[in-house]
Amino acid sequence: MAKRYYWLKLKADWFSDKRIKKLRSIAGGDTHTIIYLKMMLLSLKDEGKLYFEGVEDSFASEIALALDEDAENVKLTLAFLQRHGLIEIGDDDEYQLTEVPTIIGSETASTIRSRECRERKKQLALGQEALQCNTNETGCNNLKQICRVERELEIERERYRERGRERHARPRRLWKIL
């Protein structure tokens, strides 16, 4: 199965939202904000849903176990989120983080490779210089060979001059230059 990557797309003003400001302003608010972010990350694969599996006595202590956070802090965070409409309790021990479905994104590794390949082709089509890893042939070897040929031609010209031959004599061609 292809590896899938998920991410949260937080708006630039996410921390300016009044509910998040209020969460941060309460005692231990930064911890509660981190817990909320961790909960959102935990729920990415299920489009914002968290499930109570019955491993612990309560949902708060089970989430605290999953997040490696203090159960009391998680309990306070859940109460705040429920009071402000950021989490809803559904049936069958299902908890829905209301903001998450609108701020998640995902793609597979093959999608990333395809997008990068299209971008490289687009750069080549626009005439931009390609990086060495983007093409089969970079021209470096050809450049070195041309420089070597030019140097050898220059040496041969110097030899002709030293021998006193005709000043504009053309040296023989060492390699055929394409």
C-alpha positions as a Markdown table, in Angstrom:
| # | Residue | x | y | z |
|---|---|---|---|---|
| 1 | Met | 0.0 | 0.0 | 0.0 |
| 2 | Ala | 1.3 | 3.5 | -0.9 |
| 3 | Lys | 2.4 | 5.7 | 1.9 |
| 4 | Arg | 0.0 | 8.5 | 2.5 |
| 5 | Tyr | 1.0 | 11.9 | 4.0 |
| 6 | Tyr | -1.5 | 14.1 | 5.9 |
| 7 | Trp | -1.3 | 17.7 | 7.0 |
| 8 | Leu | -3.2 | 20.4 | 8.8 |
| 9 | Lys | -3.7 | 23.7 | 6.8 |
| 10 | Leu | -4.0 | 26.2 | 9.6 |
| 11 | Lys | -5.0 | 29.7 | 8.5 |
| 12 | Ala | -2.5 | 32.5 | 9.1 |
| 13 | Asp | -4.9 | 34.0 | 11.7 |
| 14 | Trp | -5.6 | 30.6 | 13.5 |
| 15 | Phe | -4.1 | 31.9 | 16.7 |
| 16 | Ser | -6.1 | 35.1 | 16.4 |
| 17 | Asp | -9.4 | 33.2 | 16.4 |
| 18 | Lys | -11.3 | 34.3 | 19.5 |
| 19 | Arg | -11.9 | 30.7 | 20.7 |
| 20 | Ile | -8.2 | 29.9 | 20.5 |
| 21 | Lys | -7.3 | 33.2 | 22.2 |
| 22 | Lys | -9.7 | 32.3 | 25.0 |
| 23 | Leu | -8.2 | 28.8 | 25.2 |
| 24 | Arg | -4.7 | 30.3 | 25.5 |
| 25 | Ser | -5.7 | 32.9 | 28.1 |
| 26 | Ile | -6.9 | 30.4 | 30.7 |
| 27 | Ala | -4.5 | 28.9 | 33.2 |
| 28 | Gly | -2.3 | 26.4 | 31.4 |
| 29 | Gly | -3.7 | 27.6 | 28.1 |
| 30 | Asp | -0.6 | 26.9 | 26.0 |
| 31 | Thr | -0.7 | 23.3 | 27.2 |
| 32 | His | -4.4 | 23.1 | 26.3 |
| 33 | Thr | -3.7 | 24.6 | 22.8 |
| 34 | Ile | -1.0 | 22.0 | 22.3 |
| 35 | Ile | -3.4 | 19.2 | 23.4 |
| 36 | Tyr | -6.0 | 20.5 | 20.9 |
| 37 | Leu | -3.4 | 20.5 | 18.1 |
| 38 | Lys | -2.3 | 17.0 | 19.0 |
| 39 | Met | -5.9 | 15.9 | 19.0 |
| 40 | Met | -6.3 | 17.4 | 15.5 |
| 41 | Leu | -3.2 | 15.5 | 14.3 |
| 42 | Leu | -4.4 | 12.3 | 15.9 |
| 43 | Ser | -7.7 | 12.6 | 14.0 |
| 44 | Leu | -6.3 | 13.3 | 10.5 |
| 45 | Lys | -6.7 | 9.8 | 9.1 |
| 46 | Asp | -10.3 | 9.7 | 10.1 |
| 47 | Glu | -11.3 | 13.2 | 8.9 |
| 48 | Gly | -11.5 | 14.7 | 12.4 |
| 49 | Lys | -13.0 | 11.8 | 14.2 |
| 50 | Leu | -11.7 | 10.4 | 17.5 |
| 51 | Tyr | -13.1 | 7.1 | 18.9 |
| 52 | Phe | -13.4 | 5.9 | 22.5 |
| 53 | Glu | -12.1 | 2.3 | 22.4 |
| 54 | Gly | -12.7 | 1.5 | 26.0 |
| 55 | Val | -9.0 | 1.0 | 26.9 |
| 56 | Glu | -9.3 | 3.5 | 29.7 |
| 57 | Asp | -12.2 | 4.4 | 32.0 |
| 58 | Ser | -13.1 | 7.6 | 30.1 |
| 59 | Phe | -12.5 | 9.2 | 26.8 |
| 60 | Ala | -10.3 | 11.9 | 28.4 |
| 61 | Ser | -8.0 | 9.5 | 30.0 |
| 62 | Glu | -7.8 | 7.4 | 26.8 |
| 63 | Ile | -6.9 | 10.5 | 24.7 |
| 64 | Ala | -4.4 | 11.5 | 27.4 |
| 65 | Leu | -2.7 | 8.1 | 27.1 |
| 66 | Ala | -2.6 | 8.4 | 23.3 |
| 67 | Leu | -1.2 | 12.0 | 23.4 |
| 68 | Asp | 1.2 | 11.4 | 26.4 |
| 69 | Glu | -0.5 | 14.3 | 28.3 |
| 70 | Asp | -1.9 | 14.7 | 31.8 |
| 71 | Ala | -5.5 | 13.3 | 32.0 |
| 72 | Glu | -6.7 | 16.4 | 33.9 |
| 73 | Asn | -5.4 | 18.8 | 31.2 |
| 74 | Val | -7.1 | 16.7 | 28.5 |
| 75 | Lys | -10.4 | 16.7 | 30.5 |
| 76 | Leu | -10.3 | 20.5 | 30.8 |
| 77 | Thr | -9.4 | 20.9 | 27.1 |
| 78 | Leu | -12.3 | 18.6 | 26.1 |
| 79 | Ala | -14.7 | 20.6 | 28.3 |
| 80 | Phe | -13.5 | 23.9 | 26.7 |
| 81 | Leu | -13.8 | 22.5 | 23.2 |
| 82 | Gln | -17.3 | 21.2 | 23.7 |
| 83 | Arg | -18.4 | 24.4 | 25.3 |
| 84 | His | -17.2 | 26.4 | 22.3 |
| 85 | Gly | -18.4 | 24.1 | 19.6 |
| 86 | Leu | -15.0 | 22.8 | 18.5 |
| 87 | Ile | -15.8 | 19.1 | 19.3 |
| 88 | Glu | -19.1 | 17.3 | 19.1 |
| 89 | Ile | -20.0 | 13.9 | 20.7 |
| 90 | Gly | -21.7 | 11.6 | 18.3 |
| 91 | Asp | -23.1 | 8.1 | 18.7 |
| 92 | Asp | -21.1 | 5.0 | 19.4 |
| 93 | Asp | -18.4 | 6.8 | 21.3 |
| 94 | Glu | -17.4 | 8.9 | 18.4 |
| 95 | Tyr | -16.0 | 12.4 | 18.8 |
| 96 | Gln | -15.9 | 14.9 | 15.9 |
| 97 | Leu | -13.5 | 17.8 | 15.9 |
| 98 | Thr | -15.6 | 20.2 | 13.9 |
| 99 | Glu | -12.9 | 22.3 | 12.3 |
| 100 | Val | -10.7 | 19.5 | 11.1 |
| 101 | Pro | -12.5 | 18.3 | 8.0 |
| 102 | Thr | -12.1 | 21.7 | 6.4 |
| 103 | Ile | -8.4 | 22.1 | 7.2 |
| 104 | Ile | -6.9 | 18.7 | 6.3 |
| 105 | Gly | -5.0 | 17.7 | 3.2 |
| 106 | Ser | -3.4 | 14.4 | 2.1 |
| 107 | Glu | -1.6 | 12.8 | -0.8 |
| 108 | Thr | 0.4 | 9.7 | -1.5 |
| 109 | Ala | 4.2 | 9.5 | -2.2 |
| 110 | Ser | 3.5 | 8.7 | -5.8 |
| 111 | Thr | 1.5 | 11.9 | -6.2 |
| 112 | Ile | 4.4 | 13.9 | -4.8 |
| 113 | Arg | 6.8 | 12.3 | -7.3 |
| 114 | Ser | 4.4 | 13.0 | -10.2 |
| 115 | Arg | 4.1 | 16.6 | -9.2 |
| 116 | Glu | 7.8 | 17.0 | -9.0 |
| 117 | Cys | 8.3 | 15.3 | -12.4 |
| 118 | Arg | 5.7 | 17.7 | -14.0 |
| 119 | Glu | 7.5 | 20.7 | -12.4 |
| 120 | Arg | 10.9 | 19.5 | -13.8 |
| 121 | Lys | 9.4 | 19.1 | -17.3 |
| 122 | Lys | 7.8 | 22.5 | -17.0 |
| 123 | Gln | 11.1 | 24.1 | -16.1 |
| 124 | Leu | 12.8 | 22.4 | -19.1 |
| 125 | Ala | 10.0 | 23.5 | -21.4 |
| 126 | Leu | 10.4 | 27.1 | -20.2 |
| 127 | Gly | 14.1 | 26.9 | -21.1 |
| 128 | Gln | 15.3 | 27.1 | -17.5 |
| 129 | Glu | 18.6 | 25.5 | -16.8 |
| 130 | Ala | 18.1 | 22.0 | -15.4 |
| 131 | Leu | 19.9 | 20.7 | -12.4 |
| 132 | Gln | 22.3 | 17.8 | -12.9 |
| 133 | Cys | 19.9 | 15.3 | -11.4 |
| 134 | Asn | 17.0 | 16.4 | -13.6 |
| 135 | Thr | 18.5 | 15.3 | -17.0 |
| 136 | Asn | 20.2 | 12.3 | -18.5 |
| 137 | Glu | 23.1 | 14.4 | -19.9 |
| 138 | Thr | 24.4 | 17.6 | -18.4 |
| 139 | Gly | 27.0 | 18.6 | -20.9 |
| 140 | Cys | 29.8 | 18.7 | -18.3 |
| 141 | Asn | 31.7 | 15.9 | -19.9 |
| 142 | Asn | 31.3 | 17.5 | -23.4 |
| 143 | Leu | 32.6 | 20.8 | -22.0 |
| 144 | Lys | 35.7 | 19.2 | -20.5 |
| 145 | Gln | 36.4 | 17.4 | -23.8 |
| 146 | Ile | 36.0 | 20.6 | -25.8 |
| 147 | Cys | 38.4 | 22.5 | -23.4 |
| 148 | Arg | 40.9 | 19.7 | -23.6 |
| 149 | Val | 40.7 | 19.7 | -27.4 |
| 150 | Glu | 41.1 | 23.5 | -27.5 |
| 151 | Arg | 44.1 | 23.3 | -25.2 |
| 152 | Glu | 45.8 | 20.6 | -27.4 |
| 153 | Leu | 45.1 | 22.7 | -30.5 |
| 154 | Glu | 46.8 | 25.7 | -28.8 |
| 155 | Ile | 49.8 | 23.6 | -27.9 |
| 156 | Glu | 50.1 | 22.3 | -31.5 |
| 157 | Arg | 49.9 | 25.9 | -32.8 |
| 158 | Glu | 52.7 | 26.9 | -30.4 |
| 159 | Arg | 54.8 | 24.0 | -31.8 |
| 160 | Tyr | 54.3 | 25.2 | -35.4 |
| 161 | Arg | 55.4 | 28.7 | -34.4 |
| 162 | Glu | 58.4 | 27.4 | -32.6 |
| 163 | Arg | 59.5 | 25.4 | -35.7 |
| 164 | Gly | 59.3 | 28.6 | -37.7 |
| 165 | Arg | 56.6 | 27.3 | -40.1 |
| 166 | Glu | 54.1 | 29.5 | -41.7 |
| 167 | Arg | 52.5 | 31.8 | -39.2 |
| 168 | His | 48.9 | 31.0 | -40.0 |
| 169 | Ala | 49.3 | 27.3 | -40.5 |
| 170 | Arg | 46.3 | 25.3 | -39.5 |
| 171 | Pro | 47.0 | 22.5 | -37.2 |
| 172 | Arg | 45.5 | 19.2 | -38.0 |
| 173 | Arg | 42.3 | 18.3 | -36.3 |
| 174 | Leu | 42.7 | 16.0 | -33.3 |
| 175 | Trp | 39.0 | 15.1 | -32.8 |
| 176 | Lys | 36.0 | 15.8 | -34.7 |
| 177 | Ile | 34.0 | 18.4 | -32.7 |
| 178 | Leu | 30.3 | 18.0 | -33.0 |
